[in-house]
Amino acid sequence: MPLDLTLLSLYRLNGQELTSLPGLLAVTPPRRVARGREREPLIVSLLLNGNTPFSTAEYMKLTSEAAAAFYNSPGALTTALRSAAESVNRSLLERNLSTTGRGQYAIGWLTLASLRDTQLTLLQCGPTHVLALSAGEIHHQHDPDRSGKGLGLSQTINQYFSQITLQPGDRLLFCPKLPPTWENALASDRGLQPIESTRKRMLAIAEGDLNGALIQVTTGTGNVILQRPALDETPHLSPPKPVDVPPLVTSAPAFIPPEPAHEEPLPAHMIGHPPEGQPSAYAIPPQPALDDEALVEQLAAAAMPREFPPSIPRARPPEPDIEPLPDVEEEVPALEEMDARAPRVPSETGRQAARAAINGMQAWRRVNERLGAGLRKFLPRLLPSGGESEPSLSMSSATMAFIAFAVPVLVVTIASIVYIRSGSSTQYNTYITQAQAMRVQAMNEADPLLQHEAWNNVLQRVAQAETYGGATTETIAMRTEAQTRLDALLGVSRLQFSLAFSAGGGVEISRMAASETDLYMLDATKGRILRAALTGRGYELDTLFDCTPGEREGRTAGQLVDLLILPKLNMLNSSVLGVDAAGNLLYCAPGQVPQAFPLTPPNTNWGRVTAMILDSNKLYVLDSPSRAVWIYNGKEDTSSEENISAFPDAPYFFFGNQIPELQDAIDIAVNRDELYLLHADGRLTHCTFSHLEDVPTRCDSPVTLVNPFPAYGTRNVFTQAHFTQMTLTSLPDSALLLLNAEGQSAYHLSLRTFQLQGILGAVSGALPSGPLGAMTTSPNHVLYLALGDQVYITNDAP
């Protein structure tokens, strides 16, 4: 039995509800497709996370490439879905590797769905959610362990396949980030309310920015229909261009739509269209110019329910964007001109609509007259009788109508006030009582996993109570206790961060390195190094410090991609060292002119320098595209009068015969002979350098990260984090810190066993929202975090 899927967007950005959802695309099979794809419509839902904005054109390009790869892939349906996901992964990975030095990244959370008869096959990449409401029961498709962190982090993708058998009346919800109230709202709906009513209720009960797609399953012909939501105030948005899936070719090239002239960056989804030439709910033929009579008839017909064209079963085309109405004096012709025109025969639908409108006005007039007459008879009986000599009460029909409407409004207003004063208090007390009961349950539990669940329930009930009674001393105390207990179970330490300084608008800090008195920051926008000095008033930005790339004495350094602190005693008397992607070093110090020196290229030449680190007077340089780590021995002889680099000699290769996959490595750390590499998808590689010819250098990739906290249960806390940087803390208790940019935290790991020692986070409100850009520690154990152009510090780090 063929089915139709009608999609409605759930999209709110910066408090404004919008109809066009970037990243959402629905495509019916075009005329020429690969074998097996003839009857399989495709839904693409893509959310791009990261620290850079994404334009509508970028979303359209990625989703169009996914659709092209799907319809150009013959054979099994799972193979075609995997090809679509891999096309998105390739594009994002190339972008991430090219912007690593600027600290920019993009992660794609992708959900693909293809319908064959009544079977919906899903592919999820990233921790996305798919909820299916069938026969009054909710089925939740969400497995972050198998779907991974998303696309664009590695050459291989994590994928989670699932299937749902649909029937008419079912509803689906595609949501990259699921608000906690939506699952219960969809379950309580049971598919009885109109889909538009369900959409409005789900938007009303969730706060903040939202994106998702609500889908209604109906009997049809196998179409997927993007329906424009009905908004009270719809901003003017130009409809996106249709997706054009290219014809089948053997090599299945990716389709790239033409770039628009100018696109403002958007951080979320986009609604797409079926390909050209395919019947669609968006297909609106060009309309001829209307004369006045036809315009009047259309306005009359607009008040009536619309009938769909027979070629598009059950599909309601979205209304076109509302343009400003023309000036009446300019557009409406004179009455004489209207009379001179040949009359047009109105359609039967228009006649019926006009006739219904007239009948409605006449019915309203009769009701108004009867209401006025009744009130004229009834109201005088309420007044004291003054005898027959007193004139009878006389009221106009308008006054009678006003009273008829005012009385119900007054009653509703009074009832609302009573509910707000008493009903809200009742709801508040109910949720507080439930929270107290769950607190007692949590205190009596011995199983850490059950304690975790119970304290989570306490936090949820406290939040629900505050929606009715606001934050009180009671709710604040309960939340503080529950959060403290929960953090202890999960190994989370809440640190008090304070704003150290702001580097100024236009600065994007992507790397940091610190000494006991100075903090150096890499500005990704200009590829330069900034300095902040510790004074008696705290940290202050050194506006006279110069470490800007460029040509210096015939030697050139480009935009820097990494930096490190130099030892106090070095042959160039510099304090900080930067490196560009081509292996050119830039030495800088306060009050000095920067000095540029090129590193001696390796025998394979440079691919692209990604990161560097200094340990025991040896410079380790990571060249990810070339799968190499090169070691430069530092020069300590200062007797030479030649102005040469501190690392003048040719490098040697770190690895032996075993070379791990390094193409997606983004950061490096070294502790004597121990080398640590962080990959874009969060994996860690650990290598031990061998000085003996008979014993080769060995690598473990990826290492197994150990979580000793049982309260997590089967949940993999490492796969849910997004690690972007890595650093080693100072002796004597040296450990490995991994920056979880999205979670605004740092994972503290032991160096040898890779066991989680704890998670360092911030107390509530200490950091503004947004992904962190950089992290570092100083020799005196001060932890620095950068967000945009602002730097936050804490002295409480372990």
C-alpha positions in Angstrom: 0.0 0.0 0.0 1.7 3.2 -1.1 2.0 6.0 1.5 2.6 9.7 1.4 4.8 11.6 3.9 3.9 15.2 4.6 6.7 17.2 6.3 6.3 20.3 8.5 9.3 22.1 9.8 9.9 22.9 13.4 12.4 25.8 13.2 13.0 28.6 15.6 16.2 30.8 15.5 16.9 33.6 17.9 13.4 33.5 19.2 11.8 33.8 15.7 9.8 31.0 14.1 10.8 30.5 10.5 9.3 28.4 7.7 12.4 27.6 5.6 14.6 25.0 7.4 18.1 24.8 6.0 19.4 21.3 5.7 15.9 19.6 5.2 15.5 18.2 1.7 12.8 15.9 0.3 13.2 14.4 -3.2 11.0 12.1 -5.2 12.8 9.8 -7.8 13.8 11.7 -10.9 13.2 10.3 -14.4 16.7 8.8 -14.7 18.0 6.9 -11.7 20.2 3.9 -10.9 18.7 0.5 -10.9 16.6 0.0 -7.7 16.0 3.7 -7.0 12.9 4.1 -9.2 10.3 4.0 -6.3 12.3 5.3 -3.4 11.8 8.9 -2.4 14.5 10.4 -0.1 14.5 12.7 2.9 17.7 14.4 4.0 18.0 16.1 7.4 21.4 17.8 8.0 22.5 19.9 10.9 26.0 21.5 10.8 27.6 22.1 14.2 30.8 24.0 14.7 32.3 27.4 15.3 31.8 28.9 11.9 28.5 30.0 10.2 27.1 28.2 7.3 25.3 29.7 4.4 22.1 28.5 2.7 24.2 27.7 -0.4 26.5 25.4 1.6 23.6 23.5 3.1 22.0 23.2 -0.4 25.3 22.0 -1.9 25.8 19.3 0.7 22.2 18.0 0.6 22.1 18.1 -3.2 25.3 16.0 -3.3 23.8 13.5 -0.9 20.7 13.2 -3.1 22.8 12.8 -6.3 25.0 10.1 -4.7 21.8 8.2 -3.5 20.1 8.2 -6.9 23.3 7.3 -8.8 24.0 4.3 -6.6 22.5 1.0 -7.9 21.9 -2.1 -5.8 20.9 -2.4 -2.2 19.2 0.5 -0.4 21.6 0.5 2.4 24.5 0.9 -0.1 22.8 3.9 -1.6 22.2 5.5 1.8 25.8 4.9 2.8 27.0 6.5 -0.5 24.9 9.6 0.3 26.4 9.9 3.8 30.0 9.4 2.5 29.5 12.3 0.0 28.7 14.7 2.9 31.6 13.3 5.0 34.1 13.9 2.2 33.1 17.5 1.7 33.1 18.3 5.4 36.4 16.5 6.1 38.2 18.4 3.3 36.9 21.6 4.8 38.0 20.7 8.3 41.5 19.7 7.3 42.0 23.0 5.4 40.8 25.1 8.4 42.5 23.2 11.3 45.2 25.9 11.7 42.5 28.5 12.1 40.7 26.6 14.8 37.6 26.2 12.7 35.6 23.0 12.3 32.2 21.7 11.1 30.5 18.5 12.2 27.5 17.1 10.3 24.6 15.4 12.0 22.8 13.6 9.3 19.6 11.6 9.1 18.6 9.9 5.8 15.3 8.2 5.2 14.0 6.4 2.2 10.4 5.0 1.8 9.7 1.8 -0.1 6.0 0.9 0.1 5.3 0.9 3.9 9.0 0.3 5.0 11.0 3.4 6.0 14.8 2.7 6.1 16.9 5.1 8.2 20.6 6.0 8.3 21.8 8.1 11.2 25.3 9.6 11.4 25.8 11.6 14.6 23.6 11.5 17.8 20.4 12.4 16.0 16.9 11.4 17.1 14.0 9.8 15.2 10.7 9.3 17.0 7.9 7.2 15.5 4.4 7.3 16.9 2.5 4.2 15.8 -0.6 2.7 17.4 -0.3 5.1 20.3 3.3 3.9 21.1 6.6 5.8 20.7 9.6 4.1 19.1 12.8 6.1 19.7 15.7 5.5 17.2 18.8 6.9 18.9 22.1 5.1 19.4 25.1 7.5 19.7 27.6 4.6 20.2 26.9 3.3 16.7 26.0 6.6 15.0 29.1 8.3 16.3 29.8 12.0 16.7 29.0 13.0 13.2 30.5 13.5 9.8 33.6 15.4 8.8 35.9 14.1 11.5 37.4 11.0 9.9 37.7 9.2 6.5 35.4 6.5 7.8 31.9 7.1 9.0 29.9 5.7 11.9 26.4 4.7 10.8 23.3 3.4 12.5 20.7 1.7 10.3 17.2 1.0 11.4 13.8 0.3 9.8 10.2 1.3 10.7 7.0 -0.2 9.3 4.6 2.6 8.7 0.8 2.7 8.4 -1.6 5.6 7.7 -2.0 7.9 10.7 1.5 7.4 12.1 3.7 10.3 12.8 7.4 10.8 12.8 9.8 13.3 14.3 13.3 13.9 12.9 15.3 16.0 15.4 19.1 16.4 15.6 18.8 17.8 19.2 15.7 16.6 21.0 14.2 18.9 23.6 13.2 16.8 26.7 9.6 17.8 26.4 9.0 16.7 22.8 8.9 12.9 23.3 6.2 13.1 25.9 4.3 15.7 23.8 4.3 13.4 20.8 3.3 10.4 22.8 0.3 12.2 24.4 -0.8 13.5 21.0 -1.6 9.9 19.8 -2.0 11.2 16.3 -5.5 12.5 17.0 -4.8 16.2 16.7 -4.2 17.9 13.3 -0.5 17.9 12.5 -0.5 21.7 12.4 -1.9 21.8 16.0 0.8 19.3 17.1 3.5 21.5 15.5 2.3 24.6 17.3 2.1 22.8 20.7 5.6 21.4 20.3 7.0 24.8 19.5 5.2 26.3 22.5 6.4 23.8 25.1 10.2 24.0 24.2 12.5 27.0 24.7 15.4 28.3 22.8 16.5 27.5 19.2 14.8 24.5 17.7 15.1 22.5 14.5 13.4 19.4 13.4 10.7 18.0 11.0 7.3 16.6 11.9 6.0 14.1 9.5 2.4 12.8 8.9 1.9 9.4 7.2 -1.2 9.1 4.9 -2.4 6.9 2.2 -1.2 8.1 -1.2 1.1 7.3 -4.1 4.6 7.3 -2.5 5.2 11.1 -2.5 7.1 13.1 0.1 5.6 16.6 0.5 7.2 19.6 2.1 4.3 21.7 3.5 4.9 25.3 4.6 3.8 25.8 8.2 1.0 28.4 8.9 2.6 31.3 10.8 0.8 34.2 12.4 3.7 36.5 11.3 5.8 35.0 8.6 8.9 36.9 7.5 9.5 37.4 3.9 11.7 34.5 2.8 12.5 33.7 -0.8 11.8 30.0 -1.6 14.9 27.9 -2.1 15.7 26.7 -5.6 14.7 23.2 -6.6 17.2 20.5 -6.2 18.4 19.1 -9.6 19.6 15.5 -9.3 21.8 14.8 -12.3 21.2 11.9 -14.6 22.7 8.5 -13.9 26.4 8.2 -14.8 28.8 5.4 -14.0 31.2 7.5 -11.9 28.3 9.2 -10.0 29.8 12.7 -9.8 28.6 14.9 -7.1 26.1 17.5 -8.1 26.9 21.1 -7.2 24.1 23.7 -7.7 25.0 27.2 -8.8 26.0 29.5 -6.0 23.6 32.4 -5.3 24.8 35.9 -5.8 24.9 36.6 -2.1 23.9 34.5 0.9 23.8 35.5 4.6 25.3 32.8 6.8 22.7 30.6 8.6 23.5 28.2 11.4 20.8 25.7 10.8 18.6 23.7 8.4 17.0 24.4 5.0 13.9 23.1 3.2 14.6 21.7 -0.3 12.4 20.8 -3.2 12.0 17.8 -5.5 14.0 17.9 -8.7 12.9 19.8 -11.7 10.4 18.0 -14.0 9.0 15.9 -11.1 5.5 16.6 -9.9 5.7 18.3 -6.5 3.6 20.2 -4.0 5.8 23.2 -4.8 5.0 23.1 -8.5 2.9 26.3 -9.1 2.4 27.1 -12.8 2.9 30.7 -13.8 -0.3 32.7 -13.4 -1.6 35.2 -16.0 -2.3 38.8 -15.1 -5.7 39.2 -13.4 -8.3 41.8 -14.2 -10.4 43.2 -11.3 -13.3 40.8 -11.6 -11.0 37.8 -11.5 -9.1 39.4 -8.6 -12.3 39.8 -6.6 -13.3 36.2 -7.4 -9.9 34.9 -6.3 -10.1 36.8 -3.0 -13.5 35.3 -2.4 -12.3 31.9 -3.3 -9.3 32.3 -0.9 -11.7 32.1 2.0 -12.8 28.6 1.0 -10.9 25.4 1.5 -8.7 24.7 -1.5 -8.9 21.5 -3.6 -5.7 19.9 -4.7 -4.9 19.2 -8.4 -5.6 15.6 -9.3 -1.9 15.0 -10.3 -0.7 15.6 -6.7 -2.8 13.5 -4.4 -3.2 14.8 -0.8 -0.5 17.4 -1.4 -1.3 21.0 -0.3 1.0 23.5 -2.0 2.5 26.1 0.3 1.2 29.6 0.0 3.7 31.9 -1.8 5.6 34.5 0.1 3.4 37.5 0.9 4.5 40.6 -1.0 3.4 44.1 0.0 0.0 44.9 -1.5 0.1 47.4 -4.3 -1.2 51.0 -3.9 -4.9 51.0 -4.7 -4.8 54.3 -6.5 -2.1 53.0 -8.8 -3.3 49.4 -9.5 -7.1 49.6 -9.4 -8.5 51.2 -12.7 -11.3 53.7 -12.8 -14.9 52.4 -12.7 -15.5 53.5 -16.3 -12.6 51.4 -17.4 -14.0 48.4 -15.6 -17.4 48.8 -17.2 -15.8 49.0 -20.6 -14.1 45.6 -20.3 -15.7 42.4 -21.5 -17.0 40.5 -18.6 -15.3 37.2 -17.7 -17.3 34.2 -16.7 -16.4 33.3 -13.1 -15.7 29.7 -12.2 -18.2 27.6 -10.5 -16.0 27.4 -7.4 -15.8 31.2 -7.3 -19.6 31.5 -7.5 -20.1 29.1 -4.7 -17.5 30.8 -2.5 -19.1 34.2 -3.1 -22.6 32.8 -2.5 -21.4 31.3 0.7 -19.9 34.6 1.8 -23.1 36.4 1.1 -25.2 33.8 2.9 -22.8 34.1 5.9 -23.2 37.9 6.1 -27.0 37.6 5.9 -27.0 35.0 8.6 -24.9 37.3 10.8 -27.3 40.2 10.2 -30.3 38.1 11.2 -28.5 36.8 14.4 -27.6 40.4 15.3 -31.2 41.6 14.9 -32.6 38.7 16.9 -30.0 39.3 19.7 -30.8 43.0 19.8 -34.5 42.4 20.0 -34.1 39.8 22.8 -31.9 42.1 24.8 -34.3 45.0 24.5 -37.0 42.8 26.0 -34.8 41.2 28.7 -32.7 44.1 30.1 -35.6 46.3 31.2 -36.8 43.5 33.4 -33.5 43.7 35.4 -34.2 47.4 36.2 -36.5 48.7 39.0 -40.1 49.2 37.7 -40.9 52.9 37.5 -44.5 52.6 36.4 -46.0 53.0 33.0 -45.0 56.7 32.8 -41.3 55.8 32.6 -39.9 55.4 29.1 -38.8 51.9 28.1 -35.1 51.2 27.7 -33.8 51.6 24.2 -30.5 50.3 22.9 -29.0 50.1 19.5 -28.1 46.8 17.9 -24.4 47.6 18.1 -24.7 48.1 21.9 -26.5 44.8 22.2 -23.8 43.0 20.2 -21.0 44.5 22.3 -22.7 43.3 25.5 -23.1 39.9 24.1 -19.4 39.6 23.3 -18.2 41.5 26.4 -19.8 39.2 29.0 -18.1 36.0 27.8 -14.7 37.8 27.6 -15.1 39.1 31.1 -16.0 35.7 32.4 -12.9 34.1 30.7 -10.7 36.9 32.0 -11.9 36.4 35.6 -11.4 32.6 35.2 -7.9 33.1 33.9 -6.9 35.3 36.8 -8.3 32.8 39.3 -6.3 30.0 37.6 -3.1 32.0 37.5 -3.4 32.7 41.2 -4.5 29.3 42.4 -3.9 26.8 39.5 -0.2 27.8 39.1 0.3 27.4 42.8 -1.3 24.0 42.7 1.0 22.8 39.9 4.0 24.2 41.6 3.2 22.3 44.8 2.6 19.1 42.9 6.0 19.2 41.2 7.8 20.1 44.4 6.1 17.2 46.2 7.2 14.8 43.4 10.8 16.2 43.5 10.9 15.7 47.3 9.7 12.1 46.9 12.4 11.4 44.2 15.0 12.9 46.4 14.2 10.4 49.2 14.4 7.7 46.6 17.8 8.8 45.4 19.1 9.0 48.9 18.0 5.4 49.6 19.4 3.9 46.4 22.7 2.0 46.5 23.1 1.4 42.8 25.0 4.4 41.2 23.1 4.0 38.0 19.7 4.2 39.8 21.0 7.1 41.8 21.9 8.9 38.6 18.4 8.4 37.2 16.7 9.5 40.4 18.7 12.7 40.8 18.0 13.5 37.1 14.3 13.1 37.9 14.7 15.6 40.8 16.2 18.2 38.5 13.5 17.7 35.9 10.7 18.1 38.5 12.4 21.2 40.0 12.6 22.7 36.5 8.9 22.0 35.9 8.0 23.5 39.3 9.8 26.7 38.4 7.8 27.1 35.2 4.8 27.7 37.4 6.2 29.4 40.6 9.5 30.8 39.4 12.8 30.2 41.2 12.4 30.1 44.9 14.8 29.3 47.8 13.3 25.9 47.9 13.9 25.1 44.3 17.4 26.6 44.3 18.4 24.5 47.3 17.0 21.3 45.7 18.7 22.0 42.4 22.0 22.7 44.1 21.9 19.5 46.1 20.8 17.3 43.1 23.4 18.8 40.8 26.2 18.3 43.4 25.2 14.7 44.0 24.9 14.0 40.3 28.4 15.6 39.6 29.9 13.4 42.3 28.5 10.3 40.6 29.8 11.3 37.2 33.2 12.6 38.3 32.4 16.2 37.3 34.2 19.1 39.0 32.6 22.5 38.7 35.2 25.2 38.6 34.7 28.9 39.1 36.0 30.7 36.0 36.5 34.4 35.8 36.9 36.6 32.8 40.6 37.5 32.5 40.3 39.9 29.6 38.9 40.4 26.1 41.2 40.6 23.1 38.8 42.9 21.2 36.3 42.5 18.4 37.3 40.6 15.3 39.7 38.3 17.2 39.1 34.5 17.2 41.5 32.7 19.6 42.3 29.2 18.3 45.4 28.3 20.2 47.1 29.4 23.5 50.3 28.9 25.4 51.2 30.2 28.9 54.1 30.8 31.1 53.8 31.8 34.8 53.4 35.5 33.9 52.5 35.7 30.2 49.7 34.3 28.0 50.2 34.1 24.2 47.2 33.6 21.9 46.9 32.7 18.2 44.4 34.9 16.4 42.9 32.7 13.8 41.4 35.6 11.8 44.8 37.1 11.0 47.2 34.3 11.8 49.1 36.4 14.3 50.1 36.0 18.0 48.8 38.2 20.8 50.3 38.7 24.3 48.7 39.4 27.6 50.9 40.1 30.6 50.0 39.5 34.3 50.2 42.8 36.2 49.0 44.0 39.6 45.6 44.6 38.1 45.3 41.2 36.5 45.9 40.3 32.9 46.3 43.2 30.4 46.6 43.0 26.7 50.0 44.1 25.4 49.1 46.4 22.5 52.8 47.0 21.6 53.6 43.4 21.2 54.3 42.5 17.5 54.2 39.0 16.2 52.5 39.5 12.9 53.4 37.3 9.9 55.0 38.8 6.8 58.4 39.3 5.2 61.3 39.8 7.6 64.8 40.5 6.2 64.1 38.5 3.0 62.4 35.6 4.8 58.7 35.2 4.9 56.3 33.6 7.4 52.7 33.2 6.4 49.6 33.0 8.6 50.5 31.0 11.7 48.7 27.7 12.6 50.3 26.9 16.0 52.5 28.4 18.7 54.5 27.4 21.8 56.4 29.0 24.7 60.2 28.9 24.3 62.6 28.3 27.3 63.8 31.5 28.9 67.3 30.8 27.7 67.4 30.4 23.9 69.8 31.5 21.2 67.4 34.0 19.7 66.3 35.5 23.0 62.6 35.0 22.0 59.7 34.2 24.2 57.2 32.6 21.8 57.5 30.6 18.6 54.9 30.3 15.8 54.8 28.2 12.7 52.9 28.5 9.4 51.5 25.7 7.2 54.6 25.7 5.0 57.1 25.1 7.9 58.3 28.7 8.4 59.1 29.7 12.0 58.4 33.1 13.5 60.3 34.1 16.7 58.8 36.9 18.8 59.5 38.6 22.1 58.2 41.8 23.8 60.0 44.9 22.5 61.7 43.0 19.6 61.1 42.8 15.9 59.8 39.3 14.8 62.4 37.0 13.1 61.4 34.5 10.5 63.4 31.3 9.6 62.3 28.4 7.5 62.6 24.9 8.8 64.7 22.6 6.6 62.1 20.7 4.6 62.1 16.9 5.0 63.1 14.7 2.1 59.5 14.2 1.1 58.8 18.0 1.4 55.9 19.4 3.3 52.3 18.5 2.9 50.8 20.9 5.4 52.1 21.6 8.9 49.2 21.0 11.4 50.7 21.4 14.8 54.1 21.4 16.7 55.3 20.8 20.2 58.7 21.3 22.0 60.1 18.7 24.4 63.7 18.4 25.7 65.0 20.9 23.1 63.5 18.8 20.3 60.8 20.3 18.0 58.1 17.8 16.9 56.2 18.9 13.8 53.0 17.2 12.7 52.4 17.0 9.0 49.0 15.2 8.8 48.5 15.0 5.0 51.9 13.4 4.7 51.3 11.0 7.6 54.5 12.2 9.3 55.9 13.5 12.5 59.3 15.1 12.0 61.8 15.7 14.8 64.3 18.7 14.8 67.1 18.9 17.2 67.6 22.3 18.8 70.9 24.2 18.4 72.4 25.4 21.6 75.7 26.8 20.3 75.5 30.6 20.3 79.2 31.2 19.4 78.4 31.4 15.7 78.1 34.9 14.3 75.7 33.8 11.6 72.0 34.6 12.2 70.6 31.1 11.8 67.6 29.3 13.1 67.6 27.5 16.4 66.6 24.3 14.4 68.9 24.5 11.4 69.5 20.7 10.8 67.4 18.4 8.7 64.7 16.4 10.6 64.4 12.7 11.1 61.3 10.6 11.0 59.6 9.6 14.2 58.0 6.4 13.1 59.5 3.1 12.0 57.8 0.5 9.8 54.5 1.0 11.6 53.0 4.3 10.5 49.5 5.0 11.9 46.8 6.7 9.9 47.4 10.4 10.5 45.5 12.2 7.8 42.9 13.4 10.3 45.3 14.2 13.2 44.8 17.7 14.6 47.0 18.0 17.7 50.2 16.6 19.2 51.6 16.2 22.7 55.0 14.7 23.8 56.3 13.5 27.1 59.9 12.4 26.6 59.6 9.3 24.3 55.8 9.1 24.6 53.9 10.7 21.6 50.2 11.4 21.7 48.1 12.3 18.7 44.5 13.6 18.7 42.3 12.8 15.7 39.4 14.9 14.5 36.9 12.3 15.5 38.2 12.2 19.1 40.4 9.1 18.8 43.8 9.0 20.5 47.0 7.5 19.1 49.8 6.7 21.5 53.4 5.9 20.3 56.6 5.0 22.1 59.8 6.0 20.4 62.6 3.5 20.4 66.3 4.4 20.4 67.3 0.9 19.6 67.6 -0.4 16.1 66.4 -3.9 17.0 63.3 -2.6 18.8 60.9 -0.6 16.5 58.8 2.3 17.5 55.4 1.0 18.4 52.0 2.7 18.2 48.6 1.9 19.7 45.9 3.5 17.6 43.3 4.1 18.8 43.9 3.6 22.5 41.1 2.4 24.7 39.8 5.1 27.0 38.7 3.8 30.4 35.7 5.2 32.3 35.7 4.0 36.0 32.4 5.7 37.0 29.6 3.1 37.0 26.9 5.8 37.1 27.2 6.2 33.3 26.0 2.6 32.8 26.4 1.6 29.1 26.6 5.2 28.0 30.0 5.9 26.3 31.0 9.3 27.7 33.9 9.7 25.3 31.9 9.3 22.1 29.5 11.9 23.2 32.3 14.5 23.6 33.9 16.5 20.8 37.6 16.8 21.5 39.4 19.6 19.5 42.7 20.1 21.4 45.0 18.4 23.8 47.6 19.5 26.3 49.8 18.0 29.0 49.7 19.4 32.5 52.9 20.3 34.3 54.9 18.0 36.6 54.8 16.5 39.2 51.3 15.2 38.5 51.4 15.4 34.7 48.2 14.3 33.0 46.5 14.6 29.6 43.7 17.1 29.2 41.3 16.9 26.2 39.2 19.9 25.4 35.5 19.1 24.8 34.6 22.3 22.9 30.8 21.8 22.6 30.5 20.6 26.2 32.6 23.5 27.6 34.7 21.0 29.6 38.1 19.3 29.8 38.5 15.5 30.2 41.3 14.6 32.7 43.1 11.4 31.7 46.0 9.5 33.1 49.0 9.2 30.8 49.7 5.5 30.8 46.3 3.8 31.5 44.1 6.5 29.8 41.7 6.2 32.6 39.2 9.1 33.2 40.2 11.0 36.3 37.4 13.5 36.1 35.7 16.1 33.9 36.5 19.7 34.6 33.5 22.0 33.9 32.4 25.4 34.9 29.8 26.4 37.5 26.5 27.5 36.1 26.7 30.9 34.5 30.5 31.2 34.7 30.9 30.9 30.9 28.7 32.3 28.1 27.2 29.8 25.7 29.1 28.7 22.6 31.9 26.2 21.8 35.3 26.8 23.3 38.1 27.8 20.9 41.3 27.0 22.8 42.7 25.6 26.1 46.1 25.7 27.9 47.6 25.4 31.3 50.6 27.2 32.9 53.4 25.7 34.9 51.7 26.9 38.1 48.5 25.0 37.2 46.3 27.8 36.0 43.7 26.6 33.5 42.9 29.0 30.6 39.8 28.7 28.3 39.1 30.9 25.3 35.7 31.6 23.8 35.8 33.9 20.8 37.9 36.9 21.8 37.5 36.3 25.6 39.8 34.4 27.9 38.6 32.8 31.2 40.9 31.5 34.0 40.6 29.4 37.1 43.2 28.6 39.8 41.1 25.6 41.1 42.2 23.1 38.4 43.7 19.9 39.8 
